[in-house]
Amino acid sequence: MRSWLIYALIFTLVFTGGCSMKKEADSKVPNTEAFHDTSTRELLESSNEVKAGYYLFKSNTKEYNMFWPENATKQYYDNNGQNYERFIFEESDEEKNYSNEITTTFENRGETDLILNEI
């Protein structure tokens, strides 16, 4: 009986300690649409603004970076290694009465090199 009580006490301490750590981590996340959406949050480099209203998106291709609007959320994402990345994000603001859907495609293939060399 005594060992059962000790195990229950240890479990309770571990469980409540873990819950308080989760709350602490969540309190450091900015109160923006981008960070409320977990799949969008995974794309962003940090919770520090790089410019007022924007956070840093670092491409998984390691080829470019982009400012991500604070109230934009990821709708679609596809990455094919280092040569191709495509995502769609949506940004809206009811108070300012606008909604945008933006498609971004990065492609680094032989055809792209030919086009860039002609410019």
Jmol script that loads the backbone (N, CA, C; Angstrom):
load data "model"
ATOM      1  N   MET A   1       0.827  -1.192   0.000  1.00  0.00           N
ATOM      2  CA  MET A   1       0.000   0.000   0.000  1.00  0.00           C
ATOM      3  C   MET A   1       0.869   1.253   0.000  1.00  0.00           C
ATOM      4  N   ARG A   2       1.924   1.201   0.803  1.00  0.00           N
ATOM      5  CA  ARG A   2       2.785   2.361   0.926  1.00  0.00           C
ATOM      6  C   ARG A   2       3.506   2.656  -0.393  1.00  0.00           C
ATOM      7  N   SER A   3       3.971   1.612  -1.089  1.00  0.00           N
ATOM      8  CA  SER A   3       4.666   1.822  -2.364  1.00  0.00           C
ATOM      9  C   SER A   3       3.705   2.376  -3.419  1.00  0.00           C
ATOM     10  N   TRP A   4       2.457   1.957  -3.395  1.00  0.00           N
ATOM     11  CA  TRP A   4       1.460   2.477  -4.325  1.00  0.00           C
ATOM     12  C   TRP A   4       1.281   3.979  -4.125  1.00  0.00           C
ATOM     13  N   LEU A   5       1.241   4.403  -2.873  1.00  0.00           N
ATOM     14  CA  LEU A   5       1.090   5.815  -2.548  1.00  0.00           C
ATOM     15  C   LEU A   5       2.305   6.618  -3.035  1.00  0.00           C
ATOM     16  N   ILE A   6       3.489   6.065  -2.886  1.00  0.00           N
ATOM     17  CA  ILE A   6       4.708   6.744  -3.345  1.00  0.00           C
ATOM     18  C   ILE A   6       4.686   6.887  -4.864  1.00  0.00           C
ATOM     19  N   TYR A   7       4.312   5.817  -5.586  1.00  0.00           N
ATOM     20  CA  TYR A   7       4.226   5.885  -7.045  1.00  0.00           C
ATOM     21  C   TYR A   7       3.193   6.917  -7.501  1.00  0.00           C
ATOM     22  N   ALA A   8       2.063   6.973  -6.822  1.00  0.00           N
ATOM     23  CA  ALA A   8       1.028   7.939  -7.175  1.00  0.00           C
ATOM     24  C   ALA A   8       1.530   9.368  -6.957  1.00  0.00           C
ATOM     25  N   LEU A   9       2.252   9.587  -5.881  1.00  0.00           N
ATOM     26  CA  LEU A   9       2.813  10.908  -5.585  1.00  0.00           C
ATOM     27  C   LEU A   9       3.848  11.311  -6.645  1.00  0.00           C
ATOM     28  N   ILE A  10       4.724  10.387  -7.020  1.00  0.00           N
ATOM     29  CA  ILE A  10       5.740  10.667  -8.038  1.00  0.00           C
ATOM     30  C   ILE A  10       5.075  10.983  -9.372  1.00  0.00           C
ATOM     31  N   PHE A  11       4.080  10.190  -9.760  1.00  0.00           N
ATOM     32  CA  PHE A  11       3.371  10.411 -11.019  1.00  0.00           C
ATOM     33  C   PHE A  11       2.715  11.789 -11.021  1.00  0.00           C
ATOM     34  N   THR A  12       2.086  12.158  -9.912  1.00  0.00           N
ATOM     35  CA  THR A  12       1.425  13.459  -9.821  1.00  0.00           C
ATOM     36  C   THR A  12       2.425  14.596  -9.959  1.00  0.00           C
ATOM     37  N   LEU A  13       3.579  14.483  -9.316  1.00  0.00           N
ATOM     38  CA  LEU A  13       4.601  15.520  -9.401  1.00  0.00           C
ATOM     39  C   LEU A  13       5.153  15.646 -10.818  1.00  0.00           C
ATOM     40  N   VAL A  14       5.406  14.508 -11.461  1.00  0.00           N
ATOM     41  CA  VAL A  14       5.923  14.532 -12.828  1.00  0.00           C
ATOM     42  C   VAL A  14       4.886  15.118 -13.770  1.00  0.00           C
ATOM     43  N   PHE A  15       3.640  14.710 -13.635  1.00  0.00           N
ATOM     44  CA  PHE A  15       2.577  15.185 -14.513  1.00  0.00           C
ATOM     45  C   PHE A  15       2.358  16.681 -14.359  1.00  0.00           C
ATOM     46  N   THR A  16       2.264  17.179 -13.146  1.00  0.00           N
ATOM     47  CA  THR A  16       2.031  18.611 -12.940  1.00  0.00           C
ATOM     48  C   THR A  16       3.250  19.424 -13.347  1.00  0.00           C
ATOM     49  N   GLY A  17       4.440  18.898 -13.174  1.00  0.00           N
ATOM     50  CA  GLY A  17       5.647  19.591 -13.619  1.00  0.00           C
ATOM     51  C   GLY A  17       5.676  19.715 -15.128  1.00  0.00           C
ATOM     52  N   GLY A  18       5.299  18.656 -15.828  1.00  0.00           N
ATOM     53  CA  GLY A  18       5.248  18.681 -17.293  1.00  0.00           C
ATOM     54  C   GLY A  18       4.206  19.646 -17.800  1.00  0.00           C
ATOM     55  N   CYS A  19       3.053  19.704 -17.159  1.00  0.00           N
ATOM     56  CA  CYS A  19       2.002  20.631 -17.588  1.00  0.00           C
ATOM     57  C   CYS A  19       2.437  22.072 -17.410  1.00  0.00           C
ATOM     58  N   SER A  20       3.113  22.373 -16.322  1.00  0.00           N
ATOM     59  CA  SER A  20       3.533  23.750 -16.105  1.00  0.00           C
ATOM     60  C   SER A  20       4.615  24.144 -17.104  1.00  0.00           C
ATOM     61  N   MET A  21       5.445  23.196 -17.551  1.00  0.00           N
ATOM     62  CA  MET A  21       6.442  23.496 -18.565  1.00  0.00           C
ATOM     63  C   MET A  21       5.767  23.829 -19.885  1.00  0.00           C
ATOM     64  N   LYS A  22       4.692  23.133 -20.243  1.00  0.00           N
ATOM     65  CA  LYS A  22       3.965  23.393 -21.490  1.00  0.00           C
ATOM     66  C   LYS A  22       3.360  24.792 -21.455  1.00  0.00           C
ATOM     67  N   LYS A  23       2.771  25.179 -20.335  1.00  0.00           N
ATOM     68  CA  LYS A  23       2.189  26.510 -20.211  1.00  0.00           C
ATOM     69  C   LYS A  23       3.263  27.579 -20.341  1.00  0.00           C
ATOM     70  N   GLU A  24       4.437  27.320 -19.775  1.00  0.00           N
ATOM     71  CA  GLU A  24       5.531  28.282 -19.858  1.00  0.00           C
ATOM     72  C   GLU A  24       5.983  28.444 -21.302  1.00  0.00           C
ATOM     73  N   ALA A  25       6.096  27.356 -22.043  1.00  0.00           N
ATOM     74  CA  ALA A  25       6.503  27.429 -23.444  1.00  0.00           C
ATOM     75  C   ALA A  25       5.460  28.161 -24.271  1.00  0.00           C
ATOM     76  N   ASP A  26       4.161  27.898 -24.024  1.00  0.00           N
ATOM     77  CA  ASP A  26       3.102  28.563 -24.769  1.00  0.00           C
ATOM     78  C   ASP A  26       3.044  30.050 -24.480  1.00  0.00           C
ATOM     79  N   SER A  27       3.419  30.464 -23.271  1.00  0.00           N
ATOM     80  CA  SER A  27       3.339  31.882 -22.924  1.00  0.00           C
ATOM     81  C   SER A  27       4.386  32.696 -23.677  1.00  0.00           C
ATOM     82  N   LYS A  28       5.443  32.055 -24.201  1.00  0.00           N
ATOM     83  CA  LYS A  28       6.482  32.760 -24.941  1.00  0.00           C
ATOM     84  C   LYS A  28       6.127  32.915 -26.412  1.00  0.00           C
ATOM     85  N   VAL A  29       5.078  32.263 -26.866  1.00  0.00           N
ATOM     86  CA  VAL A  29       4.664  32.326 -28.267  1.00  0.00           C
ATOM     87  C   VAL A  29       3.859  33.604 -28.487  1.00  0.00           C
ATOM     88  N   PRO A  30       4.182  34.368 -29.549  1.00  0.00           N
ATOM     89  CA  PRO A  30       3.429  35.601 -29.829  1.00  0.00           C
ATOM     90  C   PRO A  30       1.941  35.322 -30.061  1.00  0.00           C
ATOM     91  N   ASN A  31       1.124  36.275 -29.730  1.00  0.00           N
ATOM     92  CA  ASN A  31      -0.323  36.143 -29.894  1.00  0.00           C
ATOM     93  C   ASN A  31      -0.707  36.573 -31.309  1.00  0.00           C
ATOM     94  N   THR A  32      -0.308  35.759 -32.303  1.00  0.00           N
ATOM     95  CA  THR A  32      -0.585  36.045 -33.703  1.00  0.00           C
ATOM     96  C   THR A  32      -1.160  34.798 -34.368  1.00  0.00           C
ATOM     97  N   GLU A  33      -1.818  34.987 -35.504  1.00  0.00           N
ATOM     98  CA  GLU A  33      -2.374  33.854 -36.249  1.00  0.00           C
ATOM     99  C   GLU A  33      -1.282  32.872 -36.641  1.00  0.00           C
ATOM    100  N   ALA A  34      -0.138  33.380 -37.072  1.00  0.00           N
ATOM    101  CA  ALA A  34       0.953  32.523 -37.530  1.00  0.00           C
ATOM    102  C   ALA A  34       1.422  31.565 -36.438  1.00  0.00           C
ATOM    103  N   PHE A  35       1.443  32.011 -35.196  1.00  0.00           N
ATOM    104  CA  PHE A  35       1.928  31.156 -34.114  1.00  0.00           C
ATOM    105  C   PHE A  35       0.817  30.360 -33.434  1.00  0.00           C
ATOM    106  N   HIS A  36      -0.427  30.745 -33.639  1.00  0.00           N
ATOM    107  CA  HIS A  36      -1.537  29.935 -33.123  1.00  0.00           C
ATOM    108  C   HIS A  36      -1.713  28.670 -33.943  1.00  0.00           C
ATOM    109  N   ASP A  37      -1.378  28.727 -35.227  1.00  0.00           N
ATOM    110  CA  ASP A  37      -1.477  27.573 -36.112  1.00  0.00           C
ATOM    111  C   ASP A  37      -0.174  26.778 -36.021  1.00  0.00           C
ATOM    112  N   THR A  38      -0.224  25.557 -35.488  1.00  0.00           N
ATOM    113  CA  THR A  38       1.006  24.803 -35.231  1.00  0.00           C
ATOM    114  C   THR A  38       1.753  24.448 -36.508  1.00  0.00           C
ATOM    115  N   SER A  39       1.060  24.161 -37.599  1.00  0.00           N
ATOM    116  CA  SER A  39       1.773  23.816 -38.830  1.00  0.00           C
ATOM    117  C   SER A  39       2.483  25.038 -39.418  1.00  0.00           C
ATOM    118  N   THR A  40       1.939  26.217 -39.224  1.00  0.00           N
ATOM    119  CA  THR A  40       2.610  27.444 -39.670  1.00  0.00           C
ATOM    120  C   THR A  40       3.789  27.742 -38.754  1.00  0.00           C
ATOM    121  N   ARG A  41       3.599  27.577 -37.462  1.00  0.00           N
ATOM    122  CA  ARG A  41       4.658  27.855 -36.485  1.00  0.00           C
ATOM    123  C   ARG A  41       5.914  27.044 -36.791  1.00  0.00           C
ATOM    124  N   GLU A  42       5.748  25.805 -37.278  1.00  0.00           N
ATOM    125  CA  GLU A  42       6.894  24.957 -37.595  1.00  0.00           C
ATOM    126  C   GLU A  42       7.745  25.519 -38.731  1.00  0.00           C
ATOM    127  N   LEU A  43       7.164  26.342 -39.589  1.00  0.00           N
ATOM    128  CA  LEU A  43       7.901  26.919 -40.715  1.00  0.00           C
ATOM    129  C   LEU A  43       8.752  28.122 -40.315  1.00  0.00           C
ATOM    130  N   LEU A  44       8.432  28.743 -39.192  1.00  0.00           N
ATOM    131  CA  LEU A  44       9.077  30.001 -38.812  1.00  0.00           C
ATOM    132  C   LEU A  44      10.323  29.754 -37.968  1.00  0.00           C
ATOM    133  N   GLU A  45      11.335  30.557 -38.215  1.00  0.00           N
ATOM    134  CA  GLU A  45      12.636  30.389 -37.584  1.00  0.00           C
ATOM    135  C   GLU A  45      12.589  30.665 -36.075  1.00  0.00           C
ATOM    136  N   SER A  46      11.930  31.745 -35.678  1.00  0.00           N
ATOM    137  CA  SER A  46      11.847  32.074 -34.252  1.00  0.00           C
ATOM    138  C   SER A  46      10.620  32.945 -34.001  1.00  0.00           C
ATOM    139  N   SER A  47      10.349  33.184 -32.738  1.00  0.00           N
ATOM    140  CA  SER A  47       9.202  34.021 -32.372  1.00  0.00           C
ATOM    141  C   SER A  47       9.587  35.492 -32.256  1.00  0.00           C
ATOM    142  N   ASN A  48      10.783  35.839 -32.682  1.00  0.00           N
ATOM    143  CA  ASN A  48      11.231  37.237 -32.675  1.00  0.00           C
ATOM    144  C   ASN A  48      10.875  37.893 -34.001  1.00  0.00           C
ATOM    145  N   GLU A  49      10.250  39.055 -33.923  1.00  0.00           N
ATOM    146  CA  GLU A  49       9.924  39.791 -35.146  1.00  0.00           C
ATOM    147  C   GLU A  49      11.204  40.281 -35.822  1.00  0.00           C
ATOM    148  N   VAL A  50      11.259  40.166 -37.143  1.00  0.00           N
ATOM    149  CA  VAL A  50      12.392  40.713 -37.890  1.00  0.00           C
ATOM    150  C   VAL A  50      12.072  42.114 -38.382  1.00  0.00           C
ATOM    151  N   LYS A  51      10.805  42.407 -38.505  1.00  0.00           N
ATOM    152  CA  LYS A  51      10.286  43.724 -38.854  1.00  0.00           C
ATOM    153  C   LYS A  51       8.900  43.761 -38.220  1.00  0.00           C
ATOM    154  N   ALA A  52       8.427  44.909 -37.857  1.00  0.00           N
ATOM    155  CA  ALA A  52       7.122  45.000 -37.191  1.00  0.00           C
ATOM    156  C   ALA A  52       6.048  44.255 -37.992  1.00  0.00           C
ATOM    157  N   GLY A  53       5.462  43.228 -37.387  1.00  0.00           N
ATOM    158  CA  GLY A  53       4.399  42.464 -38.018  1.00  0.00           C
ATOM    159  C   GLY A  53       4.862  41.302 -38.872  1.00  0.00           C
ATOM    160  N   TYR A  54       6.184  41.009 -38.876  1.00  0.00           N
ATOM    161  CA  TYR A  54       6.723  39.939 -39.713  1.00  0.00           C
ATOM    162  C   TYR A  54       7.712  39.073 -38.933  1.00  0.00           C
ATOM    163  N   TYR A  55       7.710  37.769 -39.281  1.00  0.00           N
ATOM    164  CA  TYR A  55       8.627  36.800 -38.688  1.00  0.00           C
ATOM    165  C   TYR A  55       9.430  36.149 -39.810  1.00  0.00           C
ATOM    166  N   LEU A  56      10.572  35.566 -39.462  1.00  0.00           N
ATOM    167  CA  LEU A  56      11.465  35.018 -40.473  1.00  0.00           C
ATOM    168  C   LEU A  56      11.081  33.590 -40.853  1.00  0.00           C
ATOM    169  N   PHE A  57      10.844  33.397 -42.145  1.00  0.00           N
ATOM    170  CA  PHE A  57      10.651  32.077 -42.726  1.00  0.00           C
ATOM    171  C   PHE A  57      11.948  31.717 -43.421  1.00  0.00           C
ATOM    172  N   LYS A  58      12.557  30.586 -43.023  1.00  0.00           N
ATOM    173  CA  LYS A  58      13.756  30.095 -43.695  1.00  0.00           C
ATOM    174  C   LYS A  58      13.351  28.872 -44.491  1.00  0.00           C
ATOM    175  N   SER A  59      13.609  28.928 -45.779  1.00  0.00           N
ATOM    176  CA  SER A  59      13.231  27.849 -46.670  1.00  0.00           C
ATOM    177  C   SER A  59      13.934  26.545 -46.302  1.00  0.00           C
ATOM    178  N   ASN A  60      13.221  25.442 -46.419  1.00  0.00           N
ATOM    179  CA  ASN A  60      13.837  24.133 -46.197  1.00  0.00           C
ATOM    180  C   ASN A  60      14.828  23.782 -47.300  1.00  0.00           C
ATOM    181  N   THR A  61      14.791  24.500 -48.420  1.00  0.00           N
ATOM    182  CA  THR A  61      15.769  24.296 -49.485  1.00  0.00           C
ATOM    183  C   THR A  61      17.096  24.957 -49.142  1.00  0.00           C
ATOM    184  N   LYS A  62      17.096  25.820 -48.136  1.00  0.00           N
ATOM    185  CA  LYS A  62      18.275  26.586 -47.717  1.00  0.00           C
ATOM    186  C   LYS A  62      18.716  27.592 -48.776  1.00  0.00           C
ATOM    187  N   GLU A  63      17.822  27.937 -49.696  1.00  0.00           N
ATOM    188  CA  GLU A  63      18.160  28.829 -50.800  1.00  0.00           C
ATOM    189  C   GLU A  63      17.648  30.255 -50.612  1.00  0.00           C
ATOM    190  N   TYR A  64      16.687  30.470 -49.736  1.00  0.00           N
ATOM    191  CA  TYR A  64      16.147  31.819 -49.568  1.00  0.00           C
ATOM    192  C   TYR A  64      15.466  31.950 -48.213  1.00  0.00           C
ATOM    193  N   ASN A  65      15.224  33.188 -47.808  1.00  0.00           N
ATOM    194  CA  ASN A  65      14.470  33.540 -46.607  1.00  0.00           C
ATOM    195  C   ASN A  65      13.369  34.501 -47.017  1.00  0.00           C
ATOM    196  N   MET A  66      12.370  34.641 -46.171  1.00  0.00           N
ATOM    197  CA  MET A  66      11.244  35.504 -46.499  1.00  0.00           C
ATOM    198  C   MET A  66      10.625  36.045 -45.211  1.00  0.00           C
ATOM    199  N   PHE A  67      10.078  37.247 -45.265  1.00  0.00           N
ATOM    200  CA  PHE A  67       9.324  37.780 -44.135  1.00  0.00           C
ATOM    201  C   PHE A  67       7.925  37.186 -44.202  1.00  0.00           C
ATOM    202  N   TRP A  68       7.472  36.587 -43.101  1.00  0.00           N
ATOM    203  CA  TRP A  68       6.155  35.955 -43.026  1.00  0.00           C
ATOM    204  C   TRP A  68       5.227  36.874 -42.237  1.00  0.00           C
ATOM    205  N   PRO A  69       4.084  37.281 -42.803  1.00  0.00           N
ATOM    206  CA  PRO A  69       3.153  38.171 -42.091  1.00  0.00           C
ATOM    207  C   PRO A  69       2.604  37.517 -40.818  1.00  0.00           C
ATOM    208  N   GLU A  70       2.438  38.306 -39.785  1.00  0.00           N
ATOM    209  CA  GLU A  70       2.021  37.778 -38.490  1.00  0.00           C
ATOM    210  C   GLU A  70       0.630  37.152 -38.495  1.00  0.00           C
ATOM    211  N   ASN A  71      -0.238  37.574 -39.404  1.00  0.00           N
ATOM    212  CA  ASN A  71      -1.588  37.013 -39.418  1.00  0.00           C
ATOM    213  C   ASN A  71      -1.818  36.102 -40.625  1.00  0.00           C
ATOM    214  N   ALA A  72      -0.730  35.529 -41.173  1.00  0.00           N
ATOM    215  CA  ALA A  72      -0.839  34.589 -42.292  1.00  0.00           C
ATOM    216  C   ALA A  72      -0.678  33.161 -41.786  1.00  0.00           C
ATOM    217  N   THR A  73      -1.439  32.246 -42.363  1.00  0.00           N
ATOM    218  CA  THR A  73      -1.337  30.836 -41.993  1.00  0.00           C
ATOM    219  C   THR A  73      -1.111  29.984 -43.236  1.00  0.00           C
ATOM    220  N   LYS A  74      -0.374  28.905 -43.042  1.00  0.00           N
ATOM    221  CA  LYS A  74      -0.054  27.997 -44.141  1.00  0.00           C
ATOM    222  C   LYS A  74      -1.295  27.206 -44.522  1.00  0.00           C
ATOM    223  N   GLN A  75      -1.568  27.130 -45.829  1.00  0.00           N
ATOM    224  CA  GLN A  75      -2.681  26.340 -46.334  1.00  0.00           C
ATOM    225  C   GLN A  75      -2.185  25.070 -47.020  1.00  0.00           C
ATOM    226  N   TYR A  76      -1.009  25.150 -47.648  1.00  0.00           N
ATOM    227  CA  TYR A  76      -0.449  24.026 -48.399  1.00  0.00           C
ATOM    228  C   TYR A  76       1.066  24.158 -48.401  1.00  0.00           C
ATOM    229  N   TYR A  77       1.760  23.014 -48.338  1.00  0.00           N
ATOM    230  CA  TYR A  77       3.218  23.044 -48.393  1.00  0.00           C
ATOM    231  C   TYR A  77       3.726  21.778 -49.068  1.00  0.00           C
ATOM    232  N   ASP A  78       4.698  21.935 -49.975  1.00  0.00           N
ATOM    233  CA  ASP A  78       5.317  20.807 -50.656  1.00  0.00           C
ATOM    234  C   ASP A  78       6.789  21.135 -50.849  1.00  0.00           C
ATOM    235  N   ASN A  79       7.654  20.169 -50.557  1.00  0.00           N
ATOM    236  CA  ASN A  79       9.085  20.360 -50.700  1.00  0.00           C
ATOM    237  C   ASN A  79       9.670  19.096 -51.305  1.00  0.00           C
ATOM    238  N   ASN A  80      10.465  19.266 -52.354  1.00  0.00           N
ATOM    239  CA  ASN A  80      11.106  18.146 -53.015  1.00  0.00           C
ATOM    240  C   ASN A  80      12.617  18.323 -52.921  1.00  0.00           C
ATOM    241  N   GLY A  81      13.138  18.248 -51.738  1.00  0.00           N
ATOM    242  CA  GLY A  81      14.580  18.401 -51.550  1.00  0.00           C
ATOM    243  C   GLY A  81      15.031  19.834 -51.685  1.00  0.00           C
ATOM    244  N   GLN A  82      16.148  20.023 -52.384  1.00  0.00           N
ATOM    245  CA  GLN A  82      16.759  21.345 -52.463  1.00  0.00           C
ATOM    246  C   GLN A  82      16.377  22.101 -53.733  1.00  0.00           C
ATOM    247  N   ASN A  83      15.643  21.460 -54.643  1.00  0.00           N
ATOM    248  CA  ASN A  83      15.356  22.092 -55.927  1.00  0.00           C
ATOM    249  C   ASN A  83      13.947  22.639 -56.066  1.00  0.00           C
ATOM    250  N   TYR A  84      13.057  22.275 -55.196  1.00  0.00           N
ATOM    251  CA  TYR A  84      11.661  22.683 -55.383  1.00  0.00           C
ATOM    252  C   TYR A  84      10.972  22.865 -54.030  1.00  0.00           C
ATOM    253  N   GLU A  85      10.226  23.946 -53.930  1.00  0.00           N
ATOM    254  CA  GLU A  85       9.418  24.196 -52.735  1.00  0.00           C
ATOM    255  C   GLU A  85       8.225  25.040 -53.160  1.00  0.00           C
ATOM    256  N   ARG A  86       7.062  24.658 -52.701  1.00  0.00           N
ATOM    257  CA  ARG A  86       5.854  25.413 -53.028  1.00  0.00           C
ATOM    258  C   ARG A  86       4.973  25.468 -51.795  1.00  0.00           C
ATOM    259  N   PHE A  87       4.432  26.644 -51.527  1.00  0.00           N
ATOM    260  CA  PHE A  87       3.464  26.752 -50.446  1.00  0.00           C
ATOM    261  C   PHE A  87       2.452  27.835 -50.747  1.00  0.00           C
ATOM    262  N   ILE A  88       1.319  27.680 -50.126  1.00  0.00           N
ATOM    263  CA  ILE A  88       0.239  28.658 -50.231  1.00  0.00           C
ATOM    264  C   ILE A  88      -0.051  29.124 -48.818  1.00  0.00           C
ATOM    265  N   PHE A  89      -0.118  30.425 -48.643  1.00  0.00           N
ATOM    266  CA  PHE A  89      -0.541  30.915 -47.338  1.00  0.00           C
ATOM    267  C   PHE A  89      -1.644  31.940 -47.521  1.00  0.00           C
ATOM    268  N   GLU A  90      -2.444  32.057 -46.486  1.00  0.00           N
ATOM    269  CA  GLU A  90      -3.576  32.968 -46.513  1.00  0.00           C
ATOM    270  C   GLU A  90      -3.400  33.985 -45.407  1.00  0.00           C
ATOM    271  N   GLU A  91      -3.663  35.222 -45.755  1.00  0.00           N
ATOM    272  CA  GLU A  91      -3.574  36.316 -44.794  1.00  0.00           C
ATOM    273  C   GLU A  91      -4.882  37.090 -44.855  1.00  0.00           C
ATOM    274  N   SER A  92      -5.451  37.344 -43.695  1.00  0.00           N
ATOM    275  CA  SER A  92      -6.691  38.116 -43.686  1.00  0.00           C
ATOM    276  C   SER A  92      -6.772  38.955 -42.417  1.00  0.00           C
ATOM    277  N   ASP A  93      -7.564  40.000 -42.506  1.00  0.00           N
ATOM    278  CA  ASP A  93      -7.795  40.878 -41.366  1.00  0.00           C
ATOM    279  C   ASP A  93      -9.206  41.429 -41.497  1.00  0.00           C
ATOM    280  N   GLU A  94     -10.089  40.982 -40.623  1.00  0.00           N
ATOM    281  CA  GLU A  94     -11.483  41.420 -40.693  1.00  0.00           C
ATOM    282  C   GLU A  94     -11.635  42.910 -40.413  1.00  0.00           C
ATOM    283  N   GLU A  95     -10.844  43.438 -39.485  1.00  0.00           N
ATOM    284  CA  GLU A  95     -10.937  44.866 -39.154  1.00  0.00           C
ATOM    285  C   GLU A  95     -10.552  45.747 -40.340  1.00  0.00           C
ATOM    286  N   LYS A  96      -9.526  45.330 -41.079  1.00  0.00           N
ATOM    287  CA  LYS A  96      -9.080  46.108 -42.241  1.00  0.00           C
ATOM    288  C   LYS A  96      -9.782  45.667 -43.526  1.00  0.00           C
ATOM    289  N   ASN A  97     -10.635  44.655 -43.408  1.00  0.00           N
ATOM    290  CA  ASN A  97     -11.478  44.176 -44.504  1.00  0.00           C
ATOM    291  C   ASN A  97     -10.671  43.714 -45.728  1.00  0.00           C
ATOM    292  N   TYR A  98      -9.742  42.771 -45.505  1.00  0.00           N
ATOM    293  CA  TYR A  98      -9.024  42.199 -46.643  1.00  0.00           C
ATOM    294  C   TYR A  98      -8.704  40.731 -46.385  1.00  0.00           C
ATOM    295  N   SER A  99      -8.506  40.008 -47.472  1.00  0.00           N
ATOM    296  CA  SER A  99      -8.106  38.616 -47.429  1.00  0.00           C
ATOM    297  C   SER A  99      -7.263  38.324 -48.663  1.00  0.00           C
ATOM    298  N   ASN A 100      -6.094  37.741 -48.463  1.00  0.00           N
ATOM    299  CA  ASN A 100      -5.183  37.418 -49.558  1.00  0.00           C
ATOM    300  C   ASN A 100      -4.803  35.949 -49.485  1.00  0.00           C
ATOM    301  N   GLU A 101      -4.689  35.311 -50.645  1.00  0.00           N
ATOM    302  CA  GLU A 101      -4.127  33.976 -50.732  1.00  0.00           C
ATOM    303  C   GLU A 101      -2.920  34.080 -51.652  1.00  0.00           C
ATOM    304  N   ILE A 102      -1.757  33.716 -51.140  1.00  0.00           N
ATOM    305  CA  ILE A 102      -0.521  33.900 -51.877  1.00  0.00           C
ATOM    306  C   ILE A 102       0.116  32.541 -52.139  1.00  0.00           C
ATOM    307  N   THR A 103       0.487  32.295 -53.391  1.00  0.00           N
ATOM    308  CA  THR A 103       1.174  31.068 -53.775  1.00  0.00           C
ATOM    309  C   THR A 103       2.625  31.413 -54.068  1.00  0.00           C
ATOM    310  N   THR A 104       3.532  30.680 -53.456  1.00  0.00           N
ATOM    311  CA  THR A 104       4.955  30.900 -53.653  1.00  0.00           C
ATOM    312  C   THR A 104       5.584  29.607 -54.148  1.00  0.00           C
ATOM    313  N   THR A 105       6.340  29.708 -55.234  1.00  0.00           N
ATOM    314  CA  THR A 105       7.018  28.544 -55.787  1.00  0.00           C
ATOM    315  C   THR A 105       8.493  28.865 -55.971  1.00  0.00           C
ATOM    316  N   PHE A 106       9.339  28.017 -55.438  1.00  0.00           N
ATOM    317  CA  PHE A 106      10.779  28.105 -55.662  1.00  0.00           C
ATOM    318  C   PHE A 106      11.172  26.889 -56.473  1.00  0.00           C
ATOM    319  N   GLU A 107      11.879  27.139 -57.568  1.00  0.00           N
ATOM    320  CA  GLU A 107      12.317  26.041 -58.423  1.00  0.00           C
ATOM    321  C   GLU A 107      13.740  26.304 -58.877  1.00  0.00           C
ATOM    322  N   ASN A 108      14.615  25.361 -58.681  1.00  0.00           N
ATOM    323  CA  ASN A 108      16.011  25.489 -59.067  1.00  0.00           C
ATOM    324  C   ASN A 108      16.375  24.252 -59.882  1.00  0.00           C
ATOM    325  N   ARG A 109      16.059  24.320 -61.155  1.00  0.00           N
ATOM    326  CA  ARG A 109      16.316  23.197 -62.051  1.00  0.00           C
ATOM    327  C   ARG A 109      17.073  23.701 -63.271  1.00  0.00           C
ATOM    328  N   GLY A 110      17.451  22.808 -64.150  1.00  0.00           N
ATOM    329  CA  GLY A 110      18.191  23.169 -65.350  1.00  0.00           C
ATOM    330  C   GLY A 110      17.487  24.210 -66.189  1.00  0.00           C
ATOM    331  N   GLU A 111      16.153  24.074 -66.360  1.00  0.00           N
ATOM    332  CA  GLU A 111      15.395  25.049 -67.153  1.00  0.00           C
ATOM    333  C   GLU A 111      15.456  26.430 -66.518  1.00  0.00           C
ATOM    334  N   THR A 112      15.397  26.477 -65.216  1.00  0.00           N
ATOM    335  CA  THR A 112      15.457  27.751 -64.511  1.00  0.00           C
ATOM    336  C   THR A 112      16.818  28.415 -64.735  1.00  0.00           C
ATOM    337  N   ASP A 113      17.879  27.629 -64.702  1.00  0.00           N
ATOM    338  CA  ASP A 113      19.217  28.182 -64.949  1.00  0.00           C
ATOM    339  C   ASP A 113      19.301  28.793 -66.333  1.00  0.00           C
ATOM    340  N   LEU A 114      18.712  28.138 -67.332  1.00  0.00           N
ATOM    341  CA  LEU A 114      18.725  28.672 -68.696  1.00  0.00           C
ATOM    342  C   LEU A 114      18.002  30.004 -68.792  1.00  0.00           C
ATOM    343  N   ILE A 115      16.862  30.103 -68.152  1.00  0.00           N
ATOM    344  CA  ILE A 115      16.077  31.343 -68.171  1.00  0.00           C
ATOM    345  C   ILE A 115      16.855  32.462 -67.483  1.00  0.00           C
ATOM    346  N   LEU A 116      17.441  32.174 -66.339  1.00  0.00           N
ATOM    347  CA  LEU A 116      18.187  33.195 -65.603  1.00  0.00           C
ATOM    348  C   LEU A 116      19.416  33.665 -66.369  1.00  0.00           C
ATOM    349  N   ASN A 117      20.068  32.767 -67.123  1.00  0.00           N
ATOM    350  CA  ASN A 117      21.253  33.150 -67.889  1.00  0.00           C
ATOM    351  C   ASN A 117      20.898  34.040 -69.077  1.00  0.00           C
ATOM    352  N   GLU A 118      19.654  33.949 -69.558  1.00  0.00           N
ATOM    353  CA  GLU A 118      19.239  34.764 -70.693  1.00  0.00           C
ATOM    354  C   GLU A 118      18.875  36.180 -70.287  1.00  0.00           C
ATOM    355  N   ILE A 119      18.583  36.400 -69.039  1.00  0.00           N
ATOM    356  CA  ILE A 119      18.151  37.728 -68.561  1.00  0.00           C
ATOM    357  C   ILE A 119      19.323  38.662 -68.445  1.00  0.00           C
TER     358      ILE A 119
END
end "model"
wireframe off; spacefill off
backbone 0.3
color backbone group
